[in-house]
């Protein structure tokens, strides 16, 4: 059972371009979370999705950022018109559909976005 | 809201020294508590967890006890190794929920030979 797969691992974009980050959850997992880690900082929650639904996007910037988790295929975090401040590591985590706070969340290796 | 306060780093220890990384939390009810470890250039890996008061999580020589009375979940290891050098994150999730983890700011540990 492959773990959470994120790609690309490294992404370089010029200011104003679009960045698309992909996350394939573990098999059987229907909950996906995106976190952002700025240099020398902890992980900040961005968005929580289930298949075809956004459950909580309270951590997402209001502009330029969007996320989806379609019925088929990976979850996508999309950043339009990137700026230097978007440079960070973006981590995806997935969880089974079981309710319960003690269920382990599995993390991908992250996508390191650099905006030049 | 929920929050996690973690001992600031960086922490530098010699091999075989005793490690404590403090973690306290604020949450309603009885959240589940976690310690994650992040090695350089990697994602987070679950190190240990505890789901109710007085539970002790343990793994790879690391331990942490869920203390409801002090709202703490301090990480300890009796004898650290160079390979333990990493960033350690304390986190919580509300009980009975698939809601997102709330993380502390992380503590960088460096173990010198």
Interface residues (C-beta under 8 A of the other chain):
Chain A: X4 X6 X31 X33 X35 X41 X42 X43 X44 X45 X48 X56 X91 X93 X95 X97 X98 X99 X100 X101 X102 X103 X104 X105 X106 X107 X108 X109 X110
Chain B: X6 X31 X32 X36 X42 X43 X44 X45 X46 X49 X51 X89 X93 X94 X95 X96 X97 X98 X99 X100 X101 X102 X103 X104 X105 X106
